[in-house]
Amino acid sequence: MTVIGHNRIRRVDNFDGYEVLAHPLPDREERVFQRGQPGASHVAVTYGSHDIQIARPTGPGSAGLLAILMHHGGGRHILEFYEGALPVTATLLGLPERAQYALAYALFKQADECAVAARVDEASRWAQAFVDGRIRKRRRGGKRYVNIETPAEKERRCA
C-alpha cells in the first residue's frame, strides 16, 4: 500500500493555531442519521461522539494546507494535507453541511486506516528482513545507520 503525500494524523491538546472555516453539524443530535431520512443510508448510524471541523493552519509555512479537526472520546486529532492546485477547500465548503461532515469524516478515517496499514506493512517488512538476515548496521561519522538490503544485495554479499 502506498500513502500519497505527507498526510499525518497527530494527537493534540487543543486546536489553537487553526482558523475554522466550517463546523458542519455542530449540534450532537444532528449527527444521528436515522433510516429513511433524506440523504441517509438504509442503516441508522450515530456519529454523535465525533465532532469535526474544517480548518486552515495559521502558523508560518502553512500555506496550501487544509486540516480536519476531529474531537471524540479518544481525544483531539488533526489531519493536515496539501491542497495543491485542486480546489479542495472551495468544493468542500460549497457542499451542504451533511455532505461536508460525511466527506471530512471519510477523509479522516481513510487517512487513519492508511496510516495503520502502512505501519503494519513496514513492521512485516522489517520482521521478514530480520528472519532472512538482511538487516545491515553500519557506523559512519559517529552515527549509526540501519537499513534493509534486498535479496539480490544479500546474494552478492554472501557470494
C-alpha positions in Angstrom: 0.0 0.0 0.0 1.3 3.4 -0.9 0.4 6.6 1.0 0.5 9.6 -1.3 1.8 12.9 0.1 2.8 13.6 3.7 -0.6 13.3 5.4 -0.2 12.8 9.1 -2.7 12.4 11.9 -1.5 13.7 15.2 -3.0 14.0 18.6 -3.1 17.4 20.2 -4.3 19.0 23.4 -6.2 21.9 21.7 -6.9 23.3 18.3 -5.0 26.6 18.8 -3.3 27.8 15.6 -6.2 26.9 13.3 -8.7 29.1 11.6 -12.0 27.2 11.5 -13.6 27.5 8.0 -16.6 25.3 8.7 -18.1 23.4 11.6 -20.6 21.1 9.9 -23.3 19.6 12.2 -22.1 21.3 15.4 -25.2 20.0 17.3 -24.6 16.5 18.6 -28.2 15.4 17.7 -27.7 16.5 14.1 -25.0 13.8 13.7 -27.5 10.9 14.3 -28.7 9.6 11.0 -32.0 7.6 11.1 -33.2 5.2 8.5 -35.5 6.7 5.9 -34.2 10.3 6.4 -33.4 12.2 3.2 -29.7 11.7 2.4 -29.2 8.8 4.9 -28.4 5.2 4.1 -30.5 2.2 4.9 -28.8 1.9 8.3 -29.3 4.1 11.4 -25.9 5.5 12.4 -24.8 7.9 15.1 -21.7 10.0 14.9 -22.7 12.0 17.9 -19.3 11.4 19.6 -17.3 12.7 16.6 -17.1 16.4 16.3 -15.5 17.6 13.1 -14.3 21.0 11.9 -12.7 22.0 8.7 -9.8 24.5 9.3 -6.7 26.1 7.9 -3.5 26.3 9.9 -2.4 29.9 10.7 1.3 29.3 11.5 4.3 30.1 9.3 4.8 27.6 6.5 1.2 26.5 6.4 0.3 28.0 3.0 -1.7 25.5 1.0 -2.6 23.3 3.9 -6.1 22.2 4.9 -6.9 20.5 8.2 -9.7 18.3 9.5 -10.0 18.7 13.3 -11.6 15.7 15.0 -12.7 15.6 18.6 -14.0 12.3 20.0 -13.7 10.1 23.1 -10.1 9.3 22.2 -9.1 13.0 22.3 -8.4 15.7 19.8 -6.7 14.8 16.5 -5.6 16.8 13.4 -5.2 15.6 9.9 -3.4 18.1 7.7 -2.9 17.7 4.0 -1.8 19.8 1.0 -4.5 21.1 -1.3 -2.1 21.6 -4.2 -3.7 23.2 -7.3 -7.0 21.4 -6.7 -9.9 23.5 -5.4 -10.5 21.2 -2.4 -11.5 23.9 0.1 -13.9 25.7 -2.2 -15.5 22.4 -3.2 -15.8 21.1 0.3 -17.2 24.4 1.7 -19.7 24.6 -1.2 -21.3 21.3 -0.1 -24.3 21.1 2.3 -23.4 20.6 6.0 -24.3 16.9 6.0 -22.1 16.3 2.9 -19.2 18.3 4.4 -19.4 16.2 7.6 -19.6 12.9 5.7 -16.7 13.8 3.4 -14.5 15.2 6.1 -15.2 12.1 8.3 -14.4 9.8 5.3 -11.1 11.6 4.5 -10.1 11.4 8.2 -11.0 7.7 8.6 -9.3 6.8 5.3 -6.1 8.5 6.2 -6.2 6.8 9.6 -6.7 3.4 8.1 -3.9 4.0 5.5 -1.5 5.0 8.3 -2.3 1.8 10.3 -1.9 -0.3 7.2 1.5 1.4 6.4 2.7 0.7 9.9 1.7 -3.0 9.7 3.3 -3.4 6.3 6.5 -1.8 7.5 6.7 -3.9 10.6 6.2 -7.0 8.4 8.9 -5.9 6.1 11.4 -5.5 8.9 10.4 -8.8 10.6 10.9 -10.7 7.3 14.2 -8.9 6.8 15.3 -10.0 10.3 14.3 -13.6 9.6 16.2 -13.5 6.3 19.3 -11.9 7.8 19.0 -8.8 5.5 19.3 -6.1 8.2 22.6 -4.2 7.9 24.0 -2.0 10.5 26.9 0.4 10.0 28.6 3.4 11.6 29.9 6.4 9.9 31.0 9.7 11.3 29.8 8.8 14.8 26.3 7.9 13.6 24.6 4.6 13.3 22.7 3.6 10.2 20.4 0.7 9.8 18.9 -0.5 6.5 17.3 -3.5 4.8 19.2 -4.9 1.9 17.4 -6.5 -1.0 17.6 -10.3 -1.6 19.9 -9.6 -4.6 22.3 -7.5 -2.4 22.4 -10.2 0.2 23.2 -12.8 -2.5 26.1 -10.7 -3.9 27.4 -10.1 -0.3 27.3 -13.8 0.5 28.8 -15.0 -2.8 
